[in-house]
Amino acid sequence: MKDCYQELFANSEPPADFDELVKNATVNKRGEKVIPFMDHEIEDALLYEIIEKYAKCLKPKWKQLRFKNTILLGCSPKTKYDE
């Protein structure tokens, strides 16, 4: 999962190092790291291409779906759609 996030942020606008984002994240009152993932955008086609690359290694199919949903609902960059 971490490798996928690293590639997503490396290909986002502006590009970022995911490890640095996590390292420099602030901590909220509940002790959770607050990663500024919404400051980065990635094209929707590229987003899904990268996620699929990592998900296809998982078997059975339900693990692939779980992986994809976790990435999309986690701290992935916001999606930039073509108009």
Secondary structure as UniProt FT lines:
FT   HELIX           2..10
FT   HELIX           18..23
FT   STRAND          26..27
FT   TURN            29..30
FT   STRAND          33..34
FT   HELIX           37..39
FT   STRAND          41..43
FT   HELIX           44..55
FT   TURN            56..57
FT   HELIX           61..73
FT   TURN            74..75
FT   STRAND          78..80
//
